Amino acid sequence: MPKNNRNGQAAILSDGEYFKIRSQIKNKKYQLLLDLAWFTGERWGALVQLKFEDIYQPDGKPLEIITFRAVTRKASPDGKRKTRQVPTHPTLKEILRQYKTVSSSGYLFPAQNPEAHINLRLADKILRTATERAGLGDKGISTHSTRRSFITKLHSKGVDLYTLQKITGHQDLKALNGYVEIEASRITNAIALI
């Protein structure tokens, strides 16, 4: 069930919906926030806390691997946080090359006070506003949609749950399974194999 008034599962986005939403975000910095969410599947709470050195080399070239520091990530049920590293997708690497940052130190998404990062509430507002402008306001899209879309898309392309577990940092396969949405046609095609 897609989200309705913040209840239910976050909607899965198609590539077309992602591009529609992206086109409604006019600020390049916030487009990059959406792109990082789309190509890494990380939670937005960790994304807003990214630092320049998590993504870029000191000379401004994108790193081969993006690092989400443990301190920025959601804790597991046992209270532990783990660093997650994700290889930089070629498309994302090109976006990062073209993105011109104001500073090579500090947060990638600084707040008014450059010593702080934007908060999740602002990031959520940016996404919701763009979603409304794209005509997708009633679909149940939230900041968690990019994570669910990332996981579902990889799974639908044949990536097994154990590999997905490594990519996403989930400790529990049961929790990871909740992110995967299976299309009805896939079920029908599976039955046809018998």
ZANU-254501 format. One record per atom (N, C-alpha, C): residue in three letters; x, y, z. Coordinates in steps of 0.2 Angstrom, whole numbers, padded with zeros to 4 digits, always signed. Layout:
<nodes>
ALAXYZ ...
</nodes>
This chain:
<nodes>
MET+0004-0006+0000 MET+0000+0000+0000 MET+0004+0006+0000 PRO+0004+0011-0005 PRO+0008+0017-0005 PRO+0006+0021+0001 LYS+0010+0026+0002 LYS+0009+0030+0008 LYS+0003+0035+0006 ASN-0001+0036+0011 ASN-0007+0040+0011 ASN-0007+0044+0017 ASN-0006+0051+0017 ASN-0005+0055+0023 ASN+0000+0052+0028 ARG+0006+0050+0025 ARG+0012+0048+0029 ARG+0011+0041+0032 ASN+0006+0037+0030 ASN+0005+0030+0032 ASN+0006+0026+0026 GLY+0009+0020+0028 GLY+0010+0015+0023 GLY+0017+0015+0020 GLN+0018+0011+0015 GLN+0025+0011+0012 GLN+0026+0017+0007 ALA+0032+0019+0007 ALA+0034+0024+0002 ALA+0033+0021-0005 ALA+0031+0025-0010 ALA+0030+0023-0017 ALA+0037+0022-0020 ILE+0036+0017-0025 ILE+0042+0015-0029 ILE+0042+0020-0035 LEU+0048+0023-0037 LEU+0048+0028-0042 LEU+0050+0024-0048 SER+0047+0026-0054 SER+0050+0024-0061 SER+0055+0029-0062 ASP+0059+0027-0068 ASP+0065+0031-0070 ASP+0061+0038-0072 GLY+0056+0037-0076 GLY+0052+0043-0078 GLY+0050+0048-0073 GLU+0047+0045-0067 GLU+0045+0049-0062 GLU+0051+0053-0058 TYR+0057+0049-0058 TYR+0063+0052-0055 TYR+0065+0058-0059 PHE+0065+0057-0066 PHE+0067+0063-0070 PHE+0062+0069-0070 LYS+0055+0067-0069 LYS+0050+0072-0068 LYS+0051+0076-0062 ILE+0053+0073-0056 ILE+0054+0076-0050 ILE+0060+0080-0050 ARG+0065+0077-0053 ARG+0072+0081-0054 ARG+0071+0087-0058 SER+0067+0087-0063 SER+0066+0093-0067 SER+0063+0099-0063 GLN+0059+0097-0058 GLN+0056+0102-0054 GLN+0060+0105-0049 ILE+0066+0102-0048 ILE+0071+0105-0043 ILE+0076+0110-0046 LYS+0075+0116-0045 LYS+0079+0121-0049 LYS+0086+0122-0046 ASN+0087+0121-0040 ASN+0094+0122-0037 ASN+0098+0116-0038 LYS+0104+0117-0041 LYS+0108+0111-0043 LYS+0110+0107-0037 LYS+0111+0111-0031 LYS+0113+0107-0025 LYS+0108+0102-0023 TYR+0102+0104-0023 TYR+0096+0100-0021 TYR+0095+0094-0027 GLN+0096+0096-0033 GLN+0096+0091-0038 GLN+0101+0085-0036 LEU+0107+0087-0034 LEU+0112+0083-0032 LEU+0110+0078-0027 LEU+0106+0081-0022 LEU+0104+0077-0016 LEU+0099+0072-0019 LEU+0095+0073-0023 LEU+0090+0068-0026 LEU+0094+0063-0030 ASP+0099+0065-0034 ASP+0104+0061-0038 ASP+0107+0056-0033 LEU+0110+0058-0028 LEU+0114+0054-0023 LEU+0109+0049-0020 ALA+0103+0051-0018 ALA+0098+0046-0016 ALA+0096+0041-0021 TRP+0095+0043-0027 TRP+0093+0038-0032 TRP+0099+0033-0034 PHE+0105+0035-0034 PHE+0111+0031-0036 PHE+0114+0027-0031 THR+0112+0029-0024 THR+0116+0026-0019 THR+0111+0022-0014 GLY+0104+0024-0015 GLY+0099+0020-0010 GLY+0100+0022-0003 GLU+0104+0027-0001 GLU+0105+0029+0006 GLU+0099+0033+0008 ARG+0098+0032+0015 ARG+0093+0036+0018 ARG+0095+0044+0018 TRP+0090+0048+0017 TRP+0091+0055+0017 TRP+0094+0058+0023 GLY+0093+0055+0029 GLY+0096+0058+0035 GLY+0103+0057+0034 ALA+0106+0052+0031 ALA+0113+0052+0030 ALA+0116+0056+0025 LEU+0112+0057+0019 LEU+0114+0061+0014 LEU+0115+0068+0015 VAL+0110+0071+0019 VAL+0111+0078+0021 VAL+0117+0079+0025 GLN+0120+0074+0028 GLN+0126+0075+0032 GLN+0133+0073+0029 LEU+0132+0072+0022 LEU+0138+0071+0018 LEU+0143+0076+0018 LYS+0149+0075+0019 LYS+0155+0080+0019 LYS+0158+0079+0012 PHE+0161+0085+0010 PHE+0165+0085+0004 PHE+0170+0079+0003 GLU+0173+0077+0009 GLU+0178+0072+0008 GLU+0175+0065+0008 ASP+0169+0064+0009 ASP+0165+0058+0008 ASP+0164+0056+0001 ILE+0164+0061-0003 ILE+0163+0060-0011 ILE+0168+0062-0015 TYR+0172+0068-0013 TYR+0177+0070-0018 TYR+0184+0070-0015 GLN+0189+0069-0020 GLN+0196+0069-0018 GLN+0198+0077-0016 PRO+0203+0078-0013 PRO+0205+0085-0012 PRO+0205+0090-0018 ASP+0207+0087-0024 ASP+0207+0091-0030 ASP+0200+0092-0033 GLY+0195+0089-0030 GLY+0188+0090-0033 GLY+0186+0085-0037 LYS+0190+0080-0039 LYS+0188+0074-0043 LYS+0183+0069-0038 PRO+0178+0067-0041 PRO+0174+0062-0038 PRO+0178+0056-0036 LEU+0176+0053-0030 LEU+0179+0047-0027 LEU+0176+0041-0031 GLU+0180+0035-0031 GLU+0177+0029-0034 GLU+0172+0026-0029 ILE+0172+0028-0023 ILE+0168+0025-0018 ILE+0165+0030-0013 ILE+0159+0031-0013 ILE+0156+0036-0008 ILE+0155+0033-0001 THR+0157+0036+0004 THR+0157+0034+0011 THR+0151+0037+0015 PHE+0147+0033+0018 PHE+0142+0036+0022 PHE+0145+0034+0029 ARG+0147+0039+0033 ARG+0150+0038+0040 ARG+0145+0035+0044 ALA+0147+0030+0049 ALA+0143+0027+0054 ALA+0139+0032+0058 VAL+0142+0037+0060 VAL+0139+0042+0064 VAL+0133+0045+0061 THR+0132+0045+0054 THR+0127+0048+0050 THR+0121+0043+0049 ARG+0122+0037+0050 ARG+0118+0032+0048 ARG+0113+0029+0053 LYS+0107+0027+0051 LYS+0103+0024+0056 LYS+0106+0018+0060 ALA+0104+0018+0066 ALA+0107+0012+0070 ALA+0102+0006+0069 SER+0106+0000+0070 SER+0102-0006+0069 SER+0098-0007+0076 PRO+0094-0012+0076 PRO+0090-0014+0082 PRO+0095-0015+0088 ASP+0101-0017+0087 ASP+0105-0018+0093 ASP+0109-0011+0095 GLY+0107-0006+0092 GLY+0110+0001+0093 GLY+0117+0003+0090 LYS+0119-0002+0086 LYS+0125-0001+0082 LYS+0124+0003+0075 ARG+0129+0007+0074 ARG+0129+0010+0067 ARG+0135+0008+0063 LYS+0135+0007+0057 LYS+0140+0005+0053 LYS+0141+0009+0047 THR+0147+0010+0045 THR+0149+0014+0039 THR+0147+0010+0033 ARG+0144+0014+0028 ARG+0142+0010+0022 ARG+0146+0014+0016 GLN+0149+0010+0012 GLN+0152+0012+0006 GLN+0149+0010+0000 VAL+0148+0014-0005 VAL+0145+0012-0011 VAL+0149+0014-0017 PRO+0150+0010-0022 PRO+0154+0012-0028 PRO+0150+0018-0031 THR+0153+0022-0034 THR+0150+0028-0038 THR+0148+0026-0045 HIS+0142+0026-0046 HIS+0139+0024-0052 HIS+0142+0029-0057 PRO+0143+0027-0064 PRO+0146+0031-0069 PRO+0142+0037-0070 THR+0135+0037-0070 THR+0131+0043-0071 THR+0132+0048-0066 LEU+0132+0045-0060 LEU+0132+0049-0054 LEU+0139+0053-0054 LYS+0144+0049-0056 LYS+0151+0052-0056 LYS+0151+0058-0061 GLU+0148+0057-0066 GLU+0148+0063-0071 GLU+0144+0069-0068 ILE+0139+0067-0065 ILE+0135+0073-0061 ILE+0139+0076-0056 LEU+0143+0072-0052 LEU+0147+0075-0047 LEU+0153+0079-0051 ARG+0156+0077-0056 ARG+0161+0081-0060 ARG+0158+0088-0062 GLN+0152+0088-0064 GLN+0149+0094-0067 GLN+0147+0099-0061 TYR+0146+0096-0055 TYR+0143+0100-0050 TYR+0149+0104-0047 LYS+0147+0111-0046 LYS+0152+0115-0044 LYS+0151+0117-0036 THR+0155+0115-0032 THR+0154+0116-0025 THR+0157+0123-0023 VAL+0154+0126-0018 VAL+0156+0132-0015 VAL+0163+0131-0011 SER+0163+0126-0008 SER+0169+0124-0003 SER+0171+0117-0004 SER+0177+0116-0003 SER+0180+0110-0003 SER+0181+0107+0004 SER+0178+0110+0009 SER+0178+0108+0015 SER+0171+0108+0018 GLY+0170+0104+0023 GLY+0163+0105+0027 GLY+0158+0101+0023 TYR+0152+0103+0024 TYR+0146+0099+0022 TYR+0145+0100+0015 LEU+0143+0095+0011 LEU+0141+0095+0004 LEU+0134+0099+0004 PHE+0130+0099+0009 PHE+0124+0102+0009 PHE+0123+0107+0015 PRO+0127+0112+0015 PRO+0128+0117+0021 PRO+0121+0120+0022 ALA+0120+0122+0028 ALA+0114+0126+0030 ALA+0116+0133+0029 GLN+0112+0138+0032 GLN+0114+0145+0031 GLN+0121+0146+0035 ASN+0121+0142+0041 ASN+0127+0142+0044 ASN+0132+0137+0041 PRO+0137+0138+0038 PRO+0141+0133+0034 PRO+0144+0128+0039 GLU+0144+0129+0046 GLU+0146+0124+0050 GLU+0141+0119+0051 ALA+0135+0119+0049 ALA+0130+0114+0049 ALA+0128+0112+0043 HIS+0124+0107+0042 HIS+0121+0104+0036 HIS+0114+0106+0036 ILE+0110+0105+0030 ILE+0103+0106+0030 ILE+0100+0101+0034 ASN+0094+0102+0037 ASN+0091+0096+0041 ASN+0086+0092+0036 LEU+0084+0086+0039 LEU+0080+0082+0035 LEU+0073+0085+0033 ARG+0071+0089+0038 ARG+0064+0092+0036 ARG+0065+0097+0030 LEU+0070+0100+0029 LEU+0071+0104+0023 LEU+0071+0100+0017 ALA+0075+0095+0017 ALA+0076+0090+0012 ALA+0069+0087+0010 ASP+0065+0085+0015 ASP+0059+0082+0014 ASP+0054+0087+0010 LYS+0055+0094+0012 LYS+0051+0099+0009 LYS+0053+0100+0002 ILE+0059+0100+0001 ILE+0061+0101-0006 ILE+0059+0095-0011 LEU+0059+0089-0008 LEU+0056+0083-0012 LEU+0049+0084-0013 ARG+0045+0085-0008 ARG+0038+0086-0008 ARG+0036+0091-0013 THR+0039+0097-0012 THR+0037+0102-0017 THR+0038+0100-0024 ALA+0044+0097-0026 ALA+0046+0095-0033 ALA+0041+0090-0035 THR+0039+0085-0030 THR+0034+0080-0032 THR+0027+0083-0034 GLU+0025+0088-0030 GLU+0019+0091-0031 GLU+0019+0095-0038 ARG+0024+0098-0039 ARG+0025+0102-0046 ARG+0025+0097-0052 ALA+0028+0091-0050 ALA+0028+0086-0056 ALA+0022+0083-0057 GLY+0017+0084-0053 GLY+0010+0081-0054 GLY+0010+0074-0050 LEU+0014+0073-0046 LEU+0014+0066-0043 LEU+0013+0066-0035 GLY+0010+0072-0033 GLY+0008+0073-0026 GLY+0004+0068-0023 ASP+0000+0064-0026 ASP-0005+0059-0023 ASP-0002+0052-0024 LYS+0004+0051-0026 LYS+0007+0045-0027 LYS+0010+0041-0021 GLY+0011+0045-0015 GLY+0014+0042-0009 GLY+0021+0042-0009 ILE+0024+0047-0012 ILE+0032+0048-0013 ILE+0034+0051-0007 SER+0039+0049-0004 SER+0043+0052+0002 SER+0050+0051+0001 THR+0054+0053+0006 THR+0061+0053+0005 THR+0063+0045+0005 HIS+0059+0041+0008 HIS+0061+0034+0008 HIS+0060+0031+0001 SER+0056+0034-0003 SER+0055+0031-0010 SER+0061+0030-0014 THR+0066+0034-0013 THR+0072+0033-0017 THR+0076+0026-0015 ARG+0075+0025-0008 ARG+0079+0019-0005 ARG+0075+0013-0008 ARG+0068+0013-0007 ARG+0064+0007-0009 ARG+0065+0006-0017 SER+0065+0012-0021 SER+0066+0011-0028 SER+0073+0008-0030 PHE+0078+0010-0027 PHE+0085+0008-0028 PHE+0085+0000-0027 ILE+0082-0002-0021 ILE+0082-0009-0019 ILE+0078-0013-0024 THR+0072-0011-0025 THR+0067-0014-0029 THR+0070-0015-0037 LYS+0073-0009-0039 LYS+0076-0009-0046 LYS+0081-0014-0046 LEU+0086-0015-0042 LEU+0091-0019-0042 LEU+0089-0027-0041 HIS+0084-0028-0037 HIS+0081-0034-0036 HIS+0078-0037-0043 SER+0074-0032-0046 SER+0070-0034-0052 SER+0075-0035-0058 LYS+0081-0033-0057 LYS+0086-0034-0062 LYS+0091-0040-0061 GLY+0089-0044-0056 GLY+0092-0050-0054 GLY+0097-0050-0049 VAL+0098-0045-0045 VAL+0102-0045-0040 VAL+0099-0048-0034 ASP+0103-0053-0031 ASP+0100-0058-0026 ASP+0100-0054-0019 LEU+0096-0056-0014 LEU+0095-0053-0008 LEU+0101-0052-0004 TYR+0106-0057-0004 TYR+0112-0057-0001 TYR+0117-0052-0003 THR+0117-0051-0010 THR+0121-0045-0013 THR+0118-0038-0011 LEU+0111-0038-0011 LEU+0108-0032-0009 LEU+0109-0030-0002 GLN+0109-0035+0002 GLN+0111-0035+0009 GLN+0117-0031+0010 LYS+0122-0034+0006 LYS+0129-0031+0007 LYS+0129-0023+0004 ILE+0125-0022-0001 ILE+0125-0015-0004 ILE+0122-0010+0001 THR+0116-0013+0004 THR+0112-0008+0008 THR+0114-0007+0015 GLY+0118-0012+0017 GLY+0120-0012+0024 GLY+0115-0015+0029 HIS+0109-0018+0026 HIS+0104-0021+0031 HIS+0108-0027+0034 GLN+0106-0028+0041 GLN+0109-0034+0045 GLN+0104-0039+0044 ASP+0097-0038+0043 ASP+0092-0043+0043 ASP+0089-0043+0037 LEU+0089-0049+0034 LEU+0086-0051+0027 LEU+0078-0049+0028 LYS+0075-0050+0033 LYS+0068-0049+0034 LYS+0066-0042+0033 ALA+0070-0038+0036 ALA+0070-0030+0035 ALA+0071-0028+0028 LEU+0076-0031+0025 LEU+0077-0029+0018 LEU+0072-0032+0013 ASN+0069-0037+0015 ASN+0063-0040+0011 ASN+0057-0035+0010 GLY+0056-0031+0016 GLY+0051-0026+0016 GLY+0052-0021+0011 TYR+0058-0020+0008 TYR+0059-0014+0004 TYR+0058-0017-0004 VAL+0058-0023-0005 VAL+0057-0026-0012 VAL+0050-0026-0013 GLU+0048-0023-0019 GLU+0041-0024-0021 GLU+0041-0028-0028 ILE+0037-0033-0028 ILE+0037-0037-0034 ILE+0031-0036-0038 GLU+0032-0034-0044 GLU+0027-0033-0049 GLU+0023-0039-0050 ALA+0016-0039-0051 ALA+0012-0044-0053 ALA+0014-0048-0059 SER+0017-0045-0064 SER+0019-0048-0070 SER+0025-0053-0069 ARG+0029-0051-0064 ARG+0034-0055-0062 ARG+0032-0062-0059 ILE+0027-0061-0055 ILE+0024-0067-0051 ILE+0021-0072-0057 THR+0017-0069-0061 THR+0014-0072-0067 THR+0019-0076-0071 ASN+0025-0072-0073 ASN+0030-0075-0077 ASN+0034-0081-0073 ALA+0034-0080-0066 ALA+0037-0086-0062 ALA+0033-0092-0062 ILE+0027-0091-0062 ILE+0022-0097-0062 ILE+0022-0100-0069 ALA+0023-0096-0074 ALA+0023-0099-0081 ALA+0029-0104-0082 LEU+0034-0103-0078 LEU+0040-0107-0078 LEU+0039-0114-0076 ILE+0034-0116-0073 ILE+0033-0123-0070 ILE+0031-0127-0076 
</nodes>
